[in-house]
Structures are given as structure tokens and as C-alpha cells.
Amino acid sequence: MPGGRLTKEERRQIALGVADSLPYAEIARRLGRPTSTVTREVMRNGGPTAYRADLAHRATERRAHRRRNPSSRDPEPVSQPHGRDGGAVAEYEETFIGVLMASGLPRMPARVLTCLFVTDTGSLTASGLAQRLQVSPASISKAIAFLESQSLVRRERDERRRDHYVVDNDLFYQSTIASARANDRLVETARRGVAVLGPHTPAANRLENVARFLDFISESITRAAEQAREVLHTGPGTPSPDASCANLD
């Protein structure tokens, strides 16, 4: 990290800047640090909605301690294919976990989902996940149950009747559609409130406006997901549909 590790005071300044909704570039300028340093620090420690200076500092100290003491409980090193840099992959995983947590995922489901995403097969058994993440099977089971409820993973059974947990391209589409359907339920509930509270009252008007807004958003999300679904199956080197259109301008 340029300029050495962040100090506790610098982390406190980052937390204050995040709380004030300052851009990462502005926080970095005030600290005399690269923007990437501040961005990485926030995203690997809970994201902008959950970043806490004291927790981030303790987490960094724990990571430093584990590096100095390799015998401590660390995730089992995974042999990296395709000549990948193991250290860079590990740092990327931490960043990805932070981004997923900032989007609302609890830490363990975020770790499991990240592990599946960075695996070339996109598929691991529960024991494989537990081994890679060095956690109990019960932790994996709870995380998988949460991810399945959000349509973020699916399970397949092999010929030996072992469950494999899978991420694939269509899961993003399915998760997006599930989110739109959740909005539909909110729309229905809001409009039910209009009848209960009485038409033309301020509360009913508020709920009707919320219903209209969410109805529009839900319809837009569903339409966009249907139109963009083919992008999820685009092969390497194949231009996406929007890129092709851009070339026509």
C-alpha cells in the first residue's frame, strides 16, 4: 500500500468522510493517499453502509498477524490455474466480498458466493466450500439456504448423489426477475393500504405514489432483463448487443 499501512486515525477520517457521503477521491486527497487505497479499504471492510474504523483496523491487524504466523487458522491455499497470481486473487476475493456485503449480503453468504464465482467450474460441494473457506459445514448450509432464497445459487446432484452448489449465467437473470417480483408484492400491499386508509387522504396518496413508482421500476427491470438476457451468454471476444449498436453511431 503506497505510503505504508493506513493508521487508525486515517481510518477514522475515512469513516467520517464516508458518513458525510464524500467521494472516495476527495477522502483520498485529504489523506494524501491514492483513491484506490481508500476504495479498497472501504469495500473490503463492509462497504460504504457498514464501514467502521475500529472494526476495519482490527481486521487489518488480524490479517497481518495471520501473515506473520502461517500456522494460524487461515483459509487453505488453493492452487491457482492459468498462471494466476494467488495473492492478487485473494485480494480480489476480499474486494468482491466487500462489494457484495455493501449490496446487502451477510458476510458468510458473500464469502460463499465469491468462492463460487472465482471457481472456473462455478460449482463446488458443501465440503469443498467448507474446506476452501475453513468454516463449519453448518455455516455453509446456512449461507447456501440464504443464497438459494435469493435465487443466487442453485443445486445439482451428481451421479454419486452429492449436492453441488452452482452459479451460472442465468442465475443473474433469475435473481433480477425475483427482485422485480418482490417489488410487485410491495405494489400490491401499498395499493391495499390505499383502500384501508381511504382514497384522497394524505397517507393513501403517499402509498399510491409509492405503488406507481415501484410498478414502473418493476416493469422496467423485467423488460430490461428480458432484452439483455442474451448478454449473459456472450462468449469471450464477442461484442455485446449494446456495443454493436454503439459502433453504428
Buried (B, 14 or more C-beta within 10 A) or exposed (E): EEEEEBEEEBBBBBBEBBEEEBEBEEBBEBBEBBBEBBBBBBBBBBBBEBBBBEBBBEBBEEEEEBEEEEEEEEBEEBEBEEEEEEEEEBEBBBBBBBBBBBEEBEBBBBBBBBBBEBBEEBBBBBEBBBBBBEBEEEBBEBBBEBBBEBBBBBEEEEEEEEEBBBBBEEBBBBBBBEBBEEBBEBBEEBBEBBEEBEEEEEEBEBBBEBBEBBBEBBEEBBEEBEEBBEBEEEEEEEEEEEEEEEEEE
